[in-house]
Amino acid sequence: ALPAVILVGIWAGMPQTTVALLAGLQNTPRELHEAAALDGAGAWRRFRTVTWPAIKPIALAISALNLIWNFNSFALVYVLTSGGPGGRTRLPMLFAYEEAFRYGQFGYAAAMGCVMVAVISVVLAVHLVGRLRGGEDR
C-alpha cells in the first residue's frame, strides 16, 4: 500500500514541480545556449554549464517545498488508506491525528507536532546549507 501512496503523492505534486521548473527554463538566457553551442558544447555540456546553474535556485526551492509537503501529507494518506493495512501507511502526521482525535491524547499529539516541526527544520537546514555551500554534486 505504501508504494501506491508514494505514487499518488508524486502524481499529485508533479504539476507544481513541472510549472516551477518550466518557469526557470524559460528564464534561462537563450544567448548563453547559442554561445555554448558555437563553442562546440554538446547538449549534455550545455545543460550542465548553462541550464543547470540557471535553474538551480528554483530546483533547490521546489525540492525544499516538496520535502515539507511530503512530510506533512496527511490528507492523501487519510483519504487513500486511513493508515493502511496493519499501519503500513501510517505516516507521522496521521499518527499524531489519531493520537489526538481517536484516542484523546491531545498533549501527546501536540508534543509530536512540535517534535516534527523541529525535525523537519533541522533536516531542511542541513539540506539547504549543504546545497548552498556547493554540495550539489552529492
N, CA, C and O atoms as a MOPAC input file, in Angstrom:
PM7 MOZYME 1SCF
protein

 N      0.82300 1    -1.19700 1     0.00000 1
 C      0.00000 1     0.00000 1     0.00000 1
 C      0.86500 1     1.25900 1     0.00000 1
 O      0.47500 1     2.27300 1    -0.57900 1
 N      2.03300 1     1.20800 1     0.64000 1
 C      2.88900 1     2.39300 1     0.69200 1
 C      3.39400 1     2.81300 1    -0.69000 1
 O      3.40900 1     4.01000 1    -0.97600 1
 N      3.81100 1     1.88400 1    -1.56300 1
 C      4.19100 1     2.32100 1    -2.91000 1
 C      3.05700 1     3.01400 1    -3.66400 1
 O      3.30100 1     3.94200 1    -4.43500 1
 N      1.83000 1     2.57200 1    -3.44600 1
 C      0.69600 1     3.23300 1    -4.09700 1
 C      0.51700 1     4.65000 1    -3.56900 1
 O      0.22900 1     5.56200 1    -4.34400 1
 N      0.68300 1     4.84800 1    -2.27400 1
 C      0.57600 1     6.18500 1    -1.69400 1
 C      1.70100 1     7.08100 1    -2.21900 1
 O      1.47500 1     8.25200 1    -2.52300 1
 N      2.91400 1     6.52800 1    -2.32300 1
 C      4.03600 1     7.30000 1    -2.84600 1
 C      3.78000 1     7.69700 1    -4.29700 1
 O      4.03200 1     8.83700 1    -4.68800 1
 N      3.28300 1     6.76400 1    -5.08600 1
 C      2.99200 1     7.04200 1    -6.48900 1
 C      1.93400 1     8.13600 1    -6.62600 1
 O      2.08700 1     9.03300 1    -7.45500 1
 N      0.88000 1     8.08100 1    -5.84000 1
 C     -0.16800 1     9.10300 1    -5.90100 1
 C      0.39300 1    10.44600 1    -5.42700 1
 O      0.04000 1    11.48700 1    -5.98100 1
 N      1.25600 1    10.43600 1    -4.41600 1
 C      1.86900 1    11.67500 1    -3.94600 1
 C      2.74400 1    12.32500 1    -5.00000 1
 O      2.73100 1    13.54500 1    -5.16500 1
 N      3.50100 1    11.51100 1    -5.71000 1
 C      4.33300 1    12.04300 1    -6.79500 1
 C      3.44500 1    12.60200 1    -7.90000 1
 O      3.70800 1    13.67900 1    -8.43500 1
 N      2.40400 1    11.87000 1    -8.23100 1
 C      1.49500 1    12.30000 1    -9.27800 1
 C      0.79700 1    13.61200 1    -8.88900 1
 O      0.58500 1    14.47600 1    -9.74000 1
 N      0.44500 1    13.75700 1    -7.62000 1
 C     -0.24300 1    14.96900 1    -7.17200 1
 C      0.70100 1    16.17100 1    -7.13800 1
 O      0.26100 1    17.29700 1    -7.36800 1
 N      1.98500 1    15.95800 1    -6.85800 1
 C      2.92400 1    17.06300 1    -6.78200 1
 C      3.61500 1    17.40700 1    -8.08400 1
 O      4.30100 1    18.42500 1    -8.17700 1
 N      3.43900 1    16.56500 1    -9.09100 1
 C      4.13200 1    16.77300 1   -10.35600 1
 C      3.77200 1    18.07800 1   -11.06200 1
 O      4.67900 1    18.73000 1   -11.57900 1
 N      2.51400 1    18.49900 1   -11.11800 1
 C      2.20400 1    19.73400 1   -11.84400 1
 C      2.90400 1    20.96300 1   -11.27000 1
 O      3.41200 1    21.78800 1   -12.02900 1
 N      2.94000 1    21.09600 1    -9.97100 1
 C      3.58200 1    22.26600 1    -9.36900 1
 C      5.08200 1    22.26700 1    -9.61900 1
 O      5.66300 1    23.30800 1    -9.92600 1
 N      5.70800 1    21.10700 1    -9.48900 1
 C      7.13800 1    21.00000 1    -9.75200 1
 C      7.42900 1    21.29200 1   -11.22100 1
 O      8.39600 1    21.98500 1   -11.53700 1
 N      6.60900 1    20.77400 1   -12.10500 1
 C      6.80600 1    20.98200 1   -13.52800 1
 C      6.66700 1    22.45100 1   -13.91000 1
 O      7.46800 1    22.96800 1   -14.68800 1
 N      5.66100 1    23.12100 1   -13.37200 1
 C      5.45400 1    24.53400 1   -13.69500 1
 C      6.61300 1    25.37700 1   -13.17200 1
 O      7.07400 1    26.29100 1   -13.85500 1
 N      7.08500 1    25.07300 1   -11.96500 1
 C      8.20300 1    25.83500 1   -11.41300 1
 C      9.47500 1    25.63900 1   -12.23000 1
 O     10.18000 1    26.60600 1   -12.52000 1
 N      9.77200 1    24.40600 1   -12.60100 1
 C     10.96500 1    24.15100 1   -13.40700 1
 C     10.82600 1    24.71400 1   -14.81900 1
 O     11.80800 1    25.18300 1   -15.39500 1
 N      9.63700 1    24.67500 1   -15.37500 1
 C      9.41700 1    25.26200 1   -16.69900 1
 C      9.62500 1    26.77400 1   -16.66000 1
 O     10.19900 1    27.34500 1   -17.58700 1
 N      9.16600 1    27.41800 1   -15.60500 1
 C      9.39300 1    28.86100 1   -15.46700 1
 C     10.88700 1    29.15800 1   -15.39300 1
 O     11.35700 1    30.13500 1   -15.97600 1
 N     11.63200 1    28.31900 1   -14.68000 1
 C     13.07600 1    28.50900 1   -14.61400 1
 C     13.74600 1    28.27900 1   -15.96100 1
 O     14.67200 1    29.00300 1   -16.32500 1
 N     13.28800 1    27.28100 1   -16.70000 1
 C     13.85700 1    27.02700 1   -18.02400 1
 C     13.57000 1    28.16500 1   -18.99400 1
 O     14.41700 1    28.51200 1   -19.81700 1
 N     12.38900 1    28.74000 1   -18.90000 1
 C     12.04700 1    29.84300 1   -19.78900 1
 C     12.80300 1    31.11500 1   -19.42800 1
 O     12.92900 1    32.02600 1   -20.24600 1
 N     13.30200 1    31.16800 1   -18.20200 1
 C     14.04800 1    32.33600 1   -17.74200 1
 C     15.52800 1    32.23500 1   -18.08600 1
 O     16.27200 1    33.19600 1   -17.88700 1
 N     15.96600 1    31.09400 1   -18.59800 1
 C     17.36100 1    30.90300 1   -18.96600 1
 C     17.65000 1    31.68700 1   -20.24400 1
 O     16.91400 1    31.55000 1   -21.22100 1
 N     18.70700 1    32.50600 1   -20.26200 1
 C     19.01300 1    33.29500 1   -21.46600 1
 C     19.36100 1    32.39700 1   -22.65700 1
 O     20.22300 1    31.52400 1   -22.55300 1
 N     18.69800 1    32.61600 1   -23.76500 1
 C     18.92400 1    31.83200 1   -24.96800 1
 C     20.30000 1    32.11400 1   -25.57300 1
 O     20.88700 1    31.25700 1   -26.23400 1
 N     20.80800 1    33.33200 1   -25.33700 1
 C     22.11500 1    33.70200 1   -25.87900 1
 C     23.23000 1    32.83800 1   -25.30100 1
 O     24.20200 1    32.53000 1   -25.99100 1
 N     23.09300 1    32.45000 1   -24.04300 1
 C     24.10600 1    31.59700 1   -23.42800 1
 C     24.12300 1    30.21500 1   -24.07600 1
 O     25.18900 1    29.63100 1   -24.27000 1
 N     22.96200 1    29.69900 1   -24.40700 1
 C     22.88900 1    28.40800 1   -25.09800 1
 C     23.52100 1    28.50300 1   -26.48600 1
 O     24.24900 1    27.60600 1   -26.91000 1
 N     23.23500 1    29.59100 1   -27.18100 1
 C     23.79800 1    29.76500 1   -28.51100 1
 C     25.31600 1    29.90700 1   -28.45200 1
 O     26.02600 1    29.34800 1   -29.28800 1
 N     25.81100 1    30.64800 1   -27.47400 1
 C     27.26000 1    30.82100 1   -27.32900 1
 C     27.93600 1    29.49400 1   -26.99800 1
 O     29.00100 1    29.18600 1   -27.53400 1
 N     27.32400 1    28.71500 1   -26.12300 1
 C     27.89600 1    27.41300 1   -25.78000 1
 C     27.87400 1    26.47700 1   -26.98600 1
 O     28.81200 1    25.70500 1   -27.18600 1
 N     26.82300 1    26.53800 1   -27.78100 1
 C     26.75400 1    25.70000 1   -28.98000 1
 C     27.82100 1    26.11400 1   -29.99200 1
 O     28.42800 1    25.26100 1   -30.63900 1
 N     28.05100 1    27.41300 1   -30.12800 1
 C     29.09800 1    27.88700 1   -31.03100 1
 C     30.48800 1    27.47800 1   -30.55200 1
 O     31.38900 1    27.26000 1   -31.36300 1
 N     30.66100 1    27.37400 1   -29.24300 1
 C     31.94200 1    26.94100 1   -28.69100 1
 C     32.13800 1    25.43800 1   -28.80300 1
 O     33.20100 1    24.92000 1   -28.45900 1
 N     31.12300 1    24.73800 1   -29.28100 1
 C     31.25400 1    23.30400 1   -29.50700 1
 C     30.72300 1    22.43300 1   -28.38700 1
 O     30.98600 1    21.23000 1   -28.37100 1
 N     29.99700 1    22.99600 1   -27.46700 1
 C     29.45500 1    22.21100 1   -26.36000 1
 C     28.27300 1    21.38400 1   -26.84900 1
 O     27.41700 1    21.88200 1   -27.58100 1
 N     28.23000 1    20.13100 1   -26.44400 1
 C     27.10800 1    19.26600 1   -26.78200 1
 C     25.91000 1    19.56200 1   -25.89100 1
 O     25.94800 1    20.45700 1   -25.04600 1
 N     24.85400 1    18.79800 1   -26.09500 1
 C     23.61600 1    19.03400 1   -25.34200 1
 C     23.82800 1    18.83600 1   -23.84300 1
 O     23.36800 1    19.64500 1   -23.03700 1
 N     24.52400 1    17.76100 1   -23.46600 1
 C     24.74800 1    17.49500 1   -22.04100 1
 C     25.62000 1    18.57600 1   -21.41000 1
 O     25.34500 1    19.02700 1   -20.29800 1
 N     26.66300 1    18.99100 1   -22.11300 1
 C     27.56300 1    20.03100 1   -21.59900 1
 C     26.81700 1    21.36000 1   -21.45800 1
 O     27.03000 1    22.08000 1   -20.48300 1
 N     25.95300 1    21.69400 1   -22.41000 1
 C     25.15100 1    22.92400 1   -22.30400 1
 C     24.21300 1    22.85000 1   -21.11400 1
 O     24.01500 1    23.84100 1   -20.41200 1
 N     23.63500 1    21.67900 1   -20.88400 1
 C     22.74900 1    21.54800 1   -19.72800 1
 C     23.53100 1    21.75100 1   -18.43100 1
 O     23.09000 1    22.48300 1   -17.54500 1
 N     24.68900 1    21.10400 1   -18.32200 1
 C     25.47100 1    21.18900 1   -17.08900 1
 C     26.02700 1    22.58500 1   -16.82500 1
 O     26.07500 1    23.01500 1   -15.67200 1
 N     26.44200 1    23.29200 1   -17.85300 1
 C     27.12900 1    24.56500 1   -17.64500 1
 C     26.24300 1    25.79100 1   -17.83700 1
 O     26.57900 1    26.86900 1   -17.34600 1
 N     25.13400 1    25.65600 1   -18.53100 1
 C     24.27700 1    26.81400 1   -18.78300 1
 C     22.92000 1    26.65900 1   -18.10700 1
 O     22.51400 1    27.51300 1   -17.31800 1
 N     22.22000 1    25.57100 1   -18.41400 1
 C     20.84600 1    25.41600 1   -17.93200 1
 C     20.79200 1    25.14600 1   -16.43900 1
 O     20.03400 1    25.79700 1   -15.72000 1
 N     21.58500 1    24.19500 1   -15.96300 1
 C     21.50300 1    23.82500 1   -14.54600 1
 C     21.84600 1    24.97500 1   -13.61000 1
 O     21.12200 1    25.17000 1   -12.63300 1
 N     22.91500 1    25.76100 1   -13.84700 1
 C     23.15000 1    26.89800 1   -12.95300 1
 C     22.00900 1    27.90700 1   -12.94900 1
 O     21.78000 1    28.57900 1   -11.94300 1
 N     21.29500 1    28.02000 1   -14.05900 1
 C     20.17600 1    28.96800 1   -14.11600 1
 C     18.96400 1    28.46600 1   -13.34200 1
 O     18.24900 1    29.26400 1   -12.73700 1
 N     18.71900 1    27.15000 1   -13.35100 1
 C     17.52800 1    26.63900 1   -12.65800 1
 C     17.84500 1    26.05900 1   -11.28200 1
 O     16.94100 1    25.58900 1   -10.59200 1
 N     19.11800 1    26.08400 1   -10.87100 1
 C     19.48900 1    25.50500 1    -9.58100 1
 C     18.75500 1    26.14700 1    -8.39600 1
 O     18.29600 1    25.41400 1    -7.52100 1
 N     18.62100 1    27.48000 1    -8.32400 1
 C     17.86200 1    28.04300 1    -7.19900 1
 C     16.40500 1    27.60200 1    -7.17300 1
 O     15.83700 1    27.39000 1    -6.10200 1
 N     15.80300 1    27.46300 1    -8.34000 1
 C     14.41100 1    27.02600 1    -8.41100 1
 C     14.29700 1    25.56600 1    -8.01500 1
 O     13.37300 1    25.18200 1    -7.29800 1
 N     15.23600 1    24.75100 1    -8.48100 1
 C     15.22500 1    23.33300 1    -8.10500 1
 C     15.44300 1    23.17200 1    -6.60500 1
 O     14.84100 1    22.29500 1    -5.98500 1
 N     16.28900 1    23.99800 1    -6.02100 1
 C     16.51300 1    23.95400 1    -4.57700 1
 C     15.24800 1    24.32500 1    -3.81600 1
 O     14.87800 1    23.65300 1    -2.85400 1
 N     14.59400 1    25.38300 1    -4.24100 1
 C     13.37500 1    25.82100 1    -3.56200 1
 C     12.26100 1    24.78700 1    -3.69500 1
 O     11.57800 1    24.48100 1    -2.71700 1
 N     12.07600 1    24.25200 1    -4.89000 1
 C     10.97900 1    23.29300 1    -5.08900 1
 C     11.27100 1    21.98000 1    -4.37300 1
 O     10.34300 1    21.32300 1    -3.90000 1
 N     12.54100 1    21.58200 1    -4.28100 1
 C     12.85000 1    20.35800 1    -3.53900 1
 C     12.62000 1    20.55300 1    -2.04700 1
 O     12.16200 1    19.63500 1    -1.36800 1
 N     12.93300 1    21.74200 1    -1.52900 1
 C     12.66300 1    22.01700 1    -0.11600 1
 C     11.15800 1    22.02700 1     0.15800 1
 O     10.70700 1    21.47800 1     1.16300 1
 N     10.39300 1    22.64100 1    -0.71900 1
 C      8.93700 1    22.65700 1    -0.54500 1
 C      8.34300 1    21.25900 1    -0.65900 1
 O      7.44600 1    20.90400 1     0.10500 1
 N      8.83300 1    20.46600 1    -1.60200 1
 C      8.34000 1    19.09500 1    -1.73800 1
 C      8.67500 1    18.26300 1    -0.50700 1
 O      7.87800 1    17.42000 1    -0.09500 1
 N      9.83700 1    18.48800 1     0.08000 1
 C     10.19600 1    17.78200 1     1.31300 1
 C      9.20100 1    18.09200 1     2.42500 1
 O      8.73700 1    17.18900 1     3.12200 1
 N      8.88100 1    19.34800 1     2.58400 1
 C      7.93000 1    19.74800 1     3.62800 1
 C      6.53500 1    19.20000 1     3.33000 1
 O      5.88400 1    18.65300 1     4.22000 1
 N      6.07400 1    19.34200 1     2.09400 1
 C      4.72600 1    18.89200 1     1.74500 1
 C      4.58800 1    17.37900 1     1.88300 1
 O      3.56000 1    16.89100 1     2.35300 1
 N      5.59800 1    16.64500 1     1.48300 1
 C      5.51000 1    15.19100 1     1.58700 1
 C      5.61800 1    14.71200 1     3.02400 1
 O      5.04300 1    13.68200 1     3.37400 1
 N      6.33300 1    15.42700 1     3.84800 1
 C      6.39500 1    15.06400 1     5.26200 1
 C      5.03800 1    15.26600 1     5.92500 1
 O      4.66000 1    14.51700 1     6.82600 1
 N      4.32200 1    16.26700 1     5.48000 1
 C      3.02000 1    16.59600 1     6.06800 1
 C      1.85000 1    16.06800 1     5.24900 1
 O      0.76600 1    16.65000 1     5.29300 1
 N      2.03600 1    14.99900 1     4.51400 1
 C      0.97000 1    14.50200 1     3.64400 1
 C     -0.04900 1    13.70100 1     4.45400 1
 O     -0.07200 1    12.47100 1     4.41200 1
 N     -0.87000 1    14.41200 1     5.17500 1
 C     -1.89800 1    13.78200 1     5.99000 1
 C     -3.12500 1    13.42000 1     5.16100 1
 O     -3.60200 1    12.28600 1     5.21000 1
 N     -3.63200 1    14.38800 1     4.40200 1
 C     -4.90400 1    14.20100 1     3.70600 1
 C     -4.82900 1    13.07300 1     2.68800 1
 O     -5.76400 1    12.28100 1     2.56600 1
 N     -3.73400 1    12.99500 1     1.96600 1
 C     -3.58500 1    11.96600 1     0.94600 1
 C     -3.65800 1    10.56900 1     1.54900 1
 O     -4.37600 1     9.70500 1     1.04400 1
 N     -2.91800 1    10.35100 1     2.62200 1
 C     -2.89600 1     9.03600 1     3.26000 1
 C     -4.22600 1     8.74800 1     3.94100 1
 O     -4.70900 1     7.61600 1     3.90100 1
 N     -4.81600 1     9.74900 1     4.56100 1
 C     -6.08100 1     9.54500 1     5.26300 1
 C     -7.19000 1     9.16500 1     4.28500 1
 O     -8.00100 1     8.28600 1     4.57500 1
 N     -7.22600 1     9.82100 1     3.13800 1
 C     -8.26800 1     9.53000 1     2.15000 1
 C     -8.02600 1     8.17700 1     1.48000 1
 O     -8.96600 1     7.41200 1     1.26500 1
 N     -6.76600 1     7.88300 1     1.15100 1
 C     -6.48100 1     6.64900 1     0.41400 1
 C     -6.58500 1     5.40200 1     1.28800 1
 O     -7.26300 1     4.44200 1     0.92100 1
 N     -5.91500 1     5.41200 1     2.44600 1
 C     -5.80300 1     4.16100 1     3.20000 1
 C     -6.18500 1     4.26800 1     4.67200 1
 O     -6.35700 1     3.24100 1     5.32800 1
 N     -6.32200 1     5.46400 1     5.20700 1
 C     -6.57600 1     5.68200 1     6.64300 1
 C     -5.54900 1     4.96500 1     7.51900 1
 O     -5.89300 1     4.44600 1     8.58100 1
 N     -4.32200 1     4.93400 1     7.08700 1
 C     -3.27500 1     4.25600 1     7.84700 1
 C     -2.89200 1     2.92800 1     7.25200 1
 O     -1.85900 1     2.35200 1     7.59600 1
 N     -3.71300 1     2.45000 1     6.37000 1
 C     -3.35800 1     1.27000 1     5.60000 1
 C     -3.50400 1    -0.04600 1     6.31100 1
 O     -3.86000 1    -0.10700 1     7.48800 1
 N     -3.22800 1    -1.08200 1     5.58900 1
 C     -3.32600 1    -2.41500 1     6.18300 1
 C     -2.22400 1    -2.62000 1     7.22400 1
 O     -1.03500 1    -2.59800 1     6.90900 1
 N     -2.64300 1    -2.81400 1     8.43900 1
 C     -1.69000 1    -3.06900 1     9.51000 1
 C     -0.82700 1    -1.87500 1     9.86700 1
 O      0.25300 1    -2.05600 1    10.42900 1
 N     -1.26300 1    -0.65600 1     9.56200 1
 C     -0.49900 1     0.53400 1     9.88700 1
 C      0.69900 1     0.77300 1     8.99100 1
 O      1.58600 1     1.54700 1     9.34900 1
 N      0.74600 1     0.13100 1     7.84100 1
 C      1.89900 1     0.25600 1     6.93800 1
 C      2.02600 1     1.64400 1     6.31900 1
 O      3.12800 1     2.06200 1     5.96700 1
 N      0.91400 1     2.36200 1     6.18300 1
 C      0.98200 1     3.70500 1     5.61700 1
 C      0.68700 1     4.76800 1     6.66100 1
 O      0.27100 1     5.87300 1     6.31200 1
 N      0.88800 1     4.46600 1     7.89400 1
 C      0.64200 1     5.42300 1     8.97200 1
 C      1.85300 1     6.35000 1     9.07500 1
 O      2.85800 1     6.01200 1     9.70100 1
 N      1.74200 1     7.50500 1     8.45700 1
 C      2.80200 1     8.49300 1     8.47100 1
 C      2.72400 1     9.31400 1     9.76200 1
 O      1.71500 1     9.25300 1    10.46400 1
 N      3.77100 1    10.07900 1    10.08700 1
 C      3.78400 1    10.80700 1    11.36200 1
 C      2.59300 1    11.74000 1    11.57400 1
 O      2.06600 1    11.81700 1    12.68400 1
 N      2.16400 1    12.44500 1    10.53500 1
 C      1.02800 1    13.35200 1    10.71600 1
 C     -0.25800 1    12.58900 1    10.98400 1
 O     -1.07400 1    13.02700 1    11.79500 1
 N     -0.45300 1    11.47100 1    10.32800 1
 C     -1.63600 1    10.65000 1    10.57300 1
 C     -1.59400 1    10.05400 1    11.96800 1
 O     -2.62400 1     9.94800 1    12.63300 1
 N     -0.41000 1     9.66400 1    12.41300 1
 C     -0.26500 1     9.12000 1    13.75700 1
 C     -0.61800 1    10.17300 1    14.80700 1
 O     -1.29700 1     9.86600 1    15.78700 1
 N     -0.16300 1    11.41200 1    14.60900 1
 C     -0.49100 1    12.48500 1    15.54700 1
 C     -1.99200 1    12.76700 1    15.54700 1
 O     -2.58200 1    12.99900 1    16.60200 1
 N     -2.60200 1    12.74700 1    14.37800 1
 C     -4.04400 1    12.95400 1    14.27500 1
 C     -4.81000 1    11.87200 1    15.03200 1
 O     -5.74100 1    12.16300 1    15.78300 1
 N     -4.40800 1    10.63200 1    14.82500 1
 C     -5.09100 1     9.53600 1    15.51800 1
 C     -4.90700 1     9.62200 1    17.02600 1
 O     -5.84700 1     9.36300 1    17.77800 1
 N     -3.72400 1     9.97800 1    17.47400 1
 C     -3.50000 1    10.10700 1    18.91700 1
 C     -4.39300 1    11.18200 1    19.51600 1
 O     -4.91200 1    11.02200 1    20.62000 1
 N     -4.57200 1    12.28100 1    18.78300 1
 C     -5.37800 1    13.37300 1    19.32200 1
 C     -6.86700 1    13.09800 1    19.24000 1
 O     -7.57200 1    13.22500 1    20.24100 1
 N     -7.35200 1    12.72900 1    18.08700 1
 C     -8.79100 1    12.70100 1    17.87400 1
 C     -9.42400 1    11.32200 1    17.98200 1
 O    -10.64500 1    11.22200 1    18.09800 1
 N     -8.64500 1    10.28000 1    17.94700 1
 C     -9.20500 1     8.95000 1    18.14000 1
 C     -9.02400 1     8.49500 1    19.57800 1
 O     -9.91600 1     7.88500 1    20.16800 1
 N     -7.84700 1     8.80100 1    20.14000 1
 C     -7.54200 1     8.31400 1    21.48500 1
 C     -7.58000 1     9.40800 1    22.55000 1
 O     -7.41900 1     9.10800 1    23.73400 1
 N     -7.78700 1    10.66900 1    22.16300 1
 C     -7.92600 1    11.75700 1    23.12300 1
 C     -6.62900 1    12.19700 1    23.78600 1
 O     -6.66900 1    12.87300 1    24.81400 1
 N     -5.50700 1    11.84000 1    23.23900 1
 C     -4.20200 1    12.22200 1    23.79700 1
 C     -3.72700 1    13.52200 1    23.13100 1
 O     -2.79800 1    13.51200 1    22.32300 1
 N     -4.37400 1    14.63700 1    23.48100 1
 C     -4.08900 1    15.90600 1    22.81800 1
 C     -2.70100 1    16.43100 1    23.14500 1
 O     -2.03100 1    16.97100 1    22.26600 1
 N     -2.25900 1    16.28800 1    24.36600 1
 C     -0.92800 1    16.74600 1    24.75100 1
 C      0.16900 1    15.97400 1    24.03600 1
 O      1.15000 1    16.54700 1    23.56300 1
 N     -0.01900 1    14.66100 1    23.96600 1
 C      0.95600 1    13.81800 1    23.27900 1
 C      1.01600 1    14.17100 1    21.79700 1
 O      2.10100 1    14.22800 1    21.21700 1
 N     -0.13700 1    14.40800 1    21.18400 1
 C     -0.18400 1    14.78000 1    19.77000 1
 C      0.44800 1    16.14900 1    19.54200 1
 O      1.14000 1    16.35500 1    18.54500 1
 N      0.21400 1    17.09100 1    20.46400 1
 C      0.83500 1    18.41000 1    20.33500 1
 C      2.35100 1    18.31100 1    20.46100 1
 O      3.08500 1    18.97600 1    19.73100 1
 N      2.81400 1    17.48100 1    21.38600 1
 C      4.25800 1    17.28000 1    21.52400 1
 C      4.84300 1    16.63400 1    20.27700 1
 O      5.93900 1    16.99000 1    19.84400 1
 N      4.11500 1    15.68800 1    19.70000 1
 C      4.58400 1    15.06300 1    18.45900 1
 C      4.65900 1    16.09700 1    17.33900 1
 O      5.59000 1    16.07000 1    16.53500 1
 N      3.70000 1    16.99500 1    17.28000 1
 C      3.72800 1    18.05500 1    16.27100 1
 C      4.92400 1    18.96600 1    16.45000 1
 O      5.56300 1    19.34600 1    15.46900 1
 N      5.23900 1    19.32100 1    17.68500 1
 C      6.41200 1    20.17000 1    17.94100 1
 C      7.70400 1    19.45500 1    17.55600 1
 O      8.60800 1    20.06300 1    16.98300 1
 N      7.78800 1    18.17300 1    17.87100 1
 C      8.98600 1    17.40500 1    17.50300 1
 C      9.09400 1    17.30100 1    15.99400 1
 O     10.19400 1    17.39400 1    15.44900 1
 N      7.96500 1    17.10900 1    15.30000 1
 C      8.01200 1    17.02700 1    13.84000 1
 C      8.45800 1    18.34900 1    13.22500 1
 O      9.19800 1    18.34900 1    12.24200 1
 N      8.02200 1    19.47000 1    13.78500 1
 C      8.47900 1    20.76900 1    13.29200 1
 C      9.98300 1    20.90300 1    13.49500 1
 O     10.68500 1    21.37700 1    12.60200 1
 N     10.48600 1    20.49200 1    14.65700 1
 C     11.92000 1    20.57000 1    14.92200 1
 C     12.70800 1    19.67000 1    13.97500 1
 O     13.74400 1    20.07600 1    13.44800 1
 N     12.22400 1    18.45700 1    13.76100 1
 C     12.93000 1    17.51600 1    12.88200 1
 C     12.96400 1    18.03200 1    11.45400 1
 O     14.01400 1    18.01200 1    10.81300 1
 N     11.83200 1    18.49300 1    10.95000 1
 C     11.80700 1    18.97500 1     9.56500 1
 C     12.63600 1    20.24400 1     9.43200 1
 O     13.22200 1    20.47800 1     8.37400 1
 N     12.70400 1    21.06700 1    10.46600 1
 C     13.54000 1    22.27000 1    10.42000 1
 C     15.01500 1    21.91500 1    10.34500 1
 O     15.76200 1    22.52200 1     9.57900 1
 N     15.43900 1    20.93300 1    11.13500 1
 C     16.84100 1    20.51700 1    11.11300 1
 C     17.18800 1    19.87400 1     9.77700 1
 O     18.22400 1    20.18300 1     9.18800 1
 N     16.33100 1    18.98500 1     9.29700 1
 C     16.59500 1    18.32000 1     8.01500 1
 C     16.64700 1    19.35000 1     6.89000 1
 O     17.52100 1    19.28200 1     6.02600 1
 N     15.72400 1    20.29500 1     6.89500 1
 C     15.70300 1    21.32000 1     5.86000 1
 C     16.91500 1    22.23000 1     5.96200 1
 O     17.48200 1    22.61000 1     4.93800 1
 N     17.32300 1    22.58600 1     7.16600 1
 C     18.50800 1    23.43000 1     7.33700 1
 C     19.75900 1    22.72400 1     6.82900 1
 O     20.58400 1    23.33500 1     6.15000 1
 N     19.90700 1    21.44500 1     7.15300 1
 C     21.06500 1    20.68200 1     6.66900 1
 C     21.03100 1    20.59100 1     5.14700 1
 O     22.06200 1    20.74300 1     4.49200 1
 N     19.86100 1    20.34500 1     4.59000 1
 C     19.70700 1    20.25300 1     3.12900 1
 C     20.08800 1    21.57200 1     2.46500 1
 O     20.84900 1    21.58500 1     1.49800 1
 N     19.56100 1    22.68100 1     2.98100 1
 C     19.82200 1    23.97300 1     2.36300 1
 C     21.27100 1    24.40500 1     2.53000 1
 O     21.86600 1    24.93700 1     1.59300 1
 N     21.84300 1    24.18900 1     3.69200 1
 C     23.24300 1    24.56400 1     3.90400 1
 C     24.15300 1    23.74400 1     3.00200 1
 O     25.10000 1    24.27600 1     2.42400 1
 N     23.87300 1    22.45600 1     2.88100 1
 C     24.67500 1    21.61500 1     2.00200 1
 C     24.57600 1    22.03600 1     0.54900 1
 O     25.57300 1    22.00300 1    -0.17300 1
 N     23.39900 1    22.42900 1     0.11000 1
 C     23.21800 1    22.84100 1    -1.27600 1
 C     23.82400 1    24.21100 1    -1.54300 1
 O     24.40700 1    24.43500 1    -2.60400 1
 N     23.69100 1    25.12800 1    -0.59000 1
 C     24.18200 1    26.48200 1    -0.80200 1
 C     25.69900 1    26.57500 1    -0.69400 1
 O     26.29500 1    27.48900 1    -1.26500 1
 N     26.32500 1    25.67300 1     0.00800 1
 C     27.78700 1    25.68100 1     0.12300 1
 C     28.48600 1    25.01400 1    -1.06000 1
 O     29.71500 1    24.97000 1    -1.11500 1
 N     27.71900 1    24.50700 1    -1.98700 1
 C     28.33000 1    23.89900 1    -3.16200 1
 C     28.32500 1    22.40500 1    -3.14100 1
 O     29.04000 1    21.78600 1    -3.92900 1
 N     27.54000 1    21.78100 1    -2.26100 1
 C     27.47200 1    20.33700 1    -2.18900 1
 C     26.45400 1    19.75400 1    -3.12600 1
 O     25.89900 1    18.69100 1    -2.84600 1
 N     26.18500 1    20.42900 1    -4.25200 1
 C     25.16100 1    19.94100 1    -5.16400 1
 C     25.59100 1    18.74600 1    -5.97300 1
 O     24.76800 1    18.16900 1    -6.68400 1
 N     26.86000 1    18.34300 1    -5.89500 1
 C     27.30800 1    17.17700 1    -6.65000 1
 C     27.01100 1    15.86500 1    -5.93200 1
 O     27.29700 1    14.79600 1    -6.47200 1
 N     26.45100 1    15.92200 1    -4.73900 1
 C     26.14400 1    14.71200 1    -3.98300 1
 C     24.96200 1    14.00200 1    -4.52200 1
 O     24.57300 1    12.96000 1    -3.99400 1

